[in-house]
Amino acid sequence: MTATQQDKVFQVPRRLQGIQPTLIRQIFERALPGSINFGIGEPDLPTPQFMREEAARVTLEEQNGYTSHAGLLSLREKIAAQYPHLNLDANQVCVTVGSQEAMTAAFLSIVEEGDEVLVPNPAFPAYENCVHISGGKTVFYRLPAEKDFAFDIEEFKSKITSKTKIAVVISPSNPTGKIFTKEDFQAIAEVLKDTGIYLISDEIYADLYFTKNAPHSASEFYERTIIVSGLSKSLSMTGWRVGWIASSQTDVVKAALTLHGFMTVCTSTISQKAALLGWTDEAERAKADAREIYKRRGEFLIDILQKELGLRATAPEGAFYTMVDVRRIGDDAEVAEKFLQNRVITVPGIAFGSEAKGFLRVSFCNPEDRIEEGVRRMKEALSK
Ligand SMILES: Cc1ncc(COP(=O)(O)O)c(C=O)c1O
């Protein structure tokens, strides 16, 4: 090696430049010991016992070598069957390391340098970063705060250009807890018809809904939909890293699979084998129980925020988040900071986009007594 080569300073490649840990992560890192965590987007309910027992059995009794890159055939068949309207076969599914990998792989498989990607504002911050990594340009469409963050087709339509390659939808939403209606998806399908634009549908919260019926999937209405989903939230399996990409767009799944093979080889075989129980009656009961628990907690939280603090929060339709309107009290980042100093973690809306400025995302991954104590600390912080 020559001296000049040795002296060269490491330069992060352009695709990774400007990517910072999210504001959410930065807040967690500054949390005081004993804080009540309304900031987290992770189920606090235990992973169902039958899943744990199956993983333990598989570990002890079976040889767990690699699976095929795409994942166990039997697991892919179960995932495919979850979308009967698409009539998928197993090669239209790839099991990934959580839905996060499915999402990143989807962007990297479709986006070319300079392509535009429509992303909701507010939204999960990962989308914007994935678009950046894949060389695209994020164009935000507003989910208007004045409409309680409901989808607005005219706003969506106004952002489409000849460069639009992908649009992202998420239902139920992180951070708003809102669900896209059938009419929303029909309107999107109508607008996207014959444009060639892909729709990435983040369905990681699809099983956590508080409405009478399960939310619709965008894929019921628009063919060029790429579903990213997984078991992390519905079965409290965040650390098990089981997700998937599923789509009738076989070429996109194939491209994602190639990338997945080189990034990970395959998802943990033990997790995949346990995940085979994710569609049993027992699993469906666990999902239903989780829905019931989060629904009850969400209602409790909204009620107590109103009673104790006079703050209005959006009524969640799914996931485990509500957006609390703090505009009356002050700037969202400052209010979140006050709460943080009094040992309550919340996330300022601005972490999810400009449209959520003036709101806090508050999650209800805590039992009622912790929620009560958290709101008490919030009240105390505001009176200081
Ligand atoms: C909207 C959304 N999508 C995807 C993910 C990634 O989840 P996982 O990789 O555990 O499936 C999360 C996690 O918080 C999320 O909130």
The ligand as an SDF file (V2000), in Angstrom:
LIG
                    3D

 16 16  0  0  0  0  0  0  0  0999 V2000
  -44.3790    0.9490   10.2950 C   0  0  0  0  0  0  0  0  0  0  0  0
  -43.3420   -0.0570   10.5750 C   0  0  0  0  0  0  0  0  0  0  0  0
  -42.9170   -0.8300    9.5710 N   0  0  0  0  0  0  0  0  0  0  0  0
  -41.9590   -1.7570    9.7750 C   0  0  0  0  0  0  0  0  0  0  0  0
  -41.3850   -1.9330   11.0260 C   0  0  0  0  0  0  0  0  0  0  0  0
  -40.3020   -2.9700   11.1680 C   0  0  0  0  0  0  0  0  0  0  0  0
  -40.7010   -4.0280   11.9680 O   0  0  0  0  0  0  0  0  0  0  0  0
  -40.0180   -5.4650   11.8950 P   0  0  0  0  0  0  0  0  0  0  0  0
  -38.7600   -5.3460   11.1200 O   0  0  0  0  0  0  0  0  0  0  0  0
  -39.7980   -5.8900   13.3020 O   0  0  0  0  0  0  0  0  0  0  0  0
  -41.0110   -6.3630   11.1910 O   0  0  0  0  0  0  0  0  0  0  0  0
  -41.8160   -1.1600   12.1020 C   0  0  0  0  0  0  0  0  0  0  0  0
  -41.2130   -1.3010   13.4360 C   0  0  0  0  0  0  0  0  0  0  0  0
  -41.3860   -0.5150   14.3260 O   0  0  0  0  0  0  0  0  0  0  0  0
  -42.8440   -0.2040   11.8700 C   0  0  0  0  0  0  0  0  0  0  0  0
  -43.3250    0.5520   12.8600 O   0  0  0  0  0  0  0  0  0  0  0  0
  1  2  1  0
  2  3  1  0
  2 15  2  0
  3  4  2  0
  4  5  1  0
  5  6  1  0
  5 12  2  0
  6  7  1  0
  7  8  1  0
  8  9  2  0
  8 10  1  0
  8 11  1  0
 12 13  1  0
 12 15  1  0
 13 14  2  0
 15 16  1  0
M  END
$$$$
